[in-house]
Amino acid sequence: MKQLPIYKTLKDSPEVVALLGDKIYEDLAPEKTMPPYLVWSEVAGTPNNNLDCPANNDHVMYQIMVYSPHQKTASDIRTAVCNVLQEHSHILSRIGDYENDTRLFARGFDANWWLDR
């Protein structure tokens, strides 16, 4: 399977770059990263197999999470990111949480991307 182009797609958006800079990380943000920042992870993936030829695309489920000490900032960034990625993905569900240990608001969503091979 090919890698999802989440980082490149978000870095191509001036609005997202204005909100996050380059603080877009796969799986885990580096220790002591100053918020706000975004973490994305692939949750699952399956090839769309065919009987007469190899799969020509993959169905990849992924999750986006934005972390910020301010609830509105986390929600605004989630909205901007969603606006960019919904051009390539099917957005499934929104996620909202407050993490007591980090004292950060977490806002995100789950989505599906059909990625051409």
C-alpha positions as CSV (number, residue, x, y, z in Angstrom):
1,M,0.0,0.0,0.0
2,K,1.0,3.6,-0.7
3,Q,1.4,6.1,2.1
4,L,-1.5,8.5,2.6
5,P,-0.5,12.0,1.5
6,I,-2.0,13.7,4.6
7,Y,1.1,15.8,5.3
8,K,1.5,17.0,1.7
9,T,-2.2,17.7,1.3
10,L,-2.3,19.8,4.5
11,K,0.9,21.6,3.8
12,D,-0.6,22.7,0.4
13,S,-3.3,24.6,2.3
14,P,-2.4,28.2,3.2
15,E,-5.2,28.2,5.8
16,V,-3.9,25.1,7.6
17,V,-0.3,26.3,7.4
18,A,-1.4,29.6,9.0
19,L,-3.0,27.7,11.9
20,L,-0.4,24.9,12.4
21,G,2.8,25.8,10.6
22,D,4.6,22.5,10.1
23,K,3.3,20.9,13.3
24,I,1.7,18.0,11.5
25,Y,2.9,14.6,12.7
26,E,2.2,11.0,11.8
27,D,1.3,8.8,14.8
28,L,3.0,10.8,17.6
29,A,4.1,14.4,18.1
30,P,7.7,14.8,19.4
31,E,8.0,15.3,23.1
32,K,7.5,18.8,24.3
33,T,5.9,20.0,21.1
34,M,4.1,23.3,21.7
35,P,0.4,23.2,20.9
36,P,-1.5,23.6,18.8
37,Y,-0.4,20.6,16.7
38,L,-2.0,17.8,14.7
39,V,-1.4,14.1,14.8
40,W,-2.7,11.7,12.1
41,S,-2.7,7.9,12.1
42,E,-3.8,5.1,9.8
43,V,-6.3,3.0,11.6
44,A,-6.9,0.3,9.0
45,G,-6.5,-0.5,5.4
46,T,-7.6,-3.1,2.9
47,P,-6.8,-3.5,-0.8
48,N,-9.8,-3.4,-3.1
49,N,-9.1,-6.7,-4.8
50,N,-10.5,-7.8,-8.2
51,L,-11.1,-11.2,-9.6
52,D,-9.4,-10.5,-12.9
53,C,-6.4,-8.3,-11.8
54,P,-4.5,-7.0,-8.8
55,A,-6.1,-4.3,-6.6
56,N,-5.8,-0.8,-8.2
57,N,-6.7,1.1,-5.0
58,D,-6.7,0.7,-1.2
59,H,-9.4,1.7,1.3
60,V,-7.6,3.4,4.1
61,M,-9.2,4.5,7.3
62,Y,-7.4,7.2,9.2
63,Q,-7.9,9.5,12.2
64,I,-6.9,13.1,12.7
65,M,-6.5,14.7,16.1
66,V,-5.8,18.4,16.9
67,Y,-4.4,19.3,20.3
68,S,-4.7,22.8,21.8
69,P,-5.0,24.4,25.3
70,H,-8.0,26.3,23.8
71,Q,-11.2,24.6,22.9
72,K,-12.1,27.0,20.1
73,T,-8.6,26.9,18.6
74,A,-8.8,23.1,18.5
75,S,-12.2,23.2,16.9
76,D,-11.3,25.8,14.4
77,I,-8.2,23.9,13.2
78,R,-10.3,20.7,13.0
79,T,-12.8,22.5,10.7
80,A,-10.0,23.9,8.5
81,V,-8.4,20.5,8.2
82,C,-11.7,18.8,7.5
83,N,-12.4,21.3,4.7
84,V,-9.2,20.4,3.0
85,L,-9.3,16.6,3.5
86,Q,-13.0,16.2,2.6
87,E,-11.9,16.9,-1.0
88,H,-10.1,13.5,-0.9
89,S,-11.9,11.6,1.8
90,H,-15.2,10.6,3.2
91,I,-15.4,12.1,6.7
92,L,-17.1,9.6,9.1
93,S,-17.3,11.0,12.6
94,R,-16.2,13.9,14.8
95,I,-14.2,13.4,18.0
96,G,-13.9,15.7,21.0
97,D,-12.2,15.2,24.3
98,Y,-10.3,17.0,27.0
99,E,-7.1,15.3,28.3
100,N,-6.6,15.9,32.0
101,D,-3.0,14.8,32.0
102,T,-1.8,17.2,29.2
103,R,-4.5,19.8,29.9
104,L,-5.2,20.0,26.2
105,F,-8.4,19.9,24.2
106,A,-8.4,17.2,21.5
107,R,-10.6,17.6,18.5
108,G,-10.6,15.4,15.5
109,F,-12.4,13.0,13.1
110,D,-12.2,9.6,11.5
111,A,-12.3,9.3,7.7
112,N,-11.9,7.0,4.7
113,W,-9.6,7.6,1.8
114,W,-9.6,5.5,-1.4
115,L,-6.0,5.7,-2.4
116,D,-5.0,4.8,-6.0
117,R,-2.0,2.5,-6.2
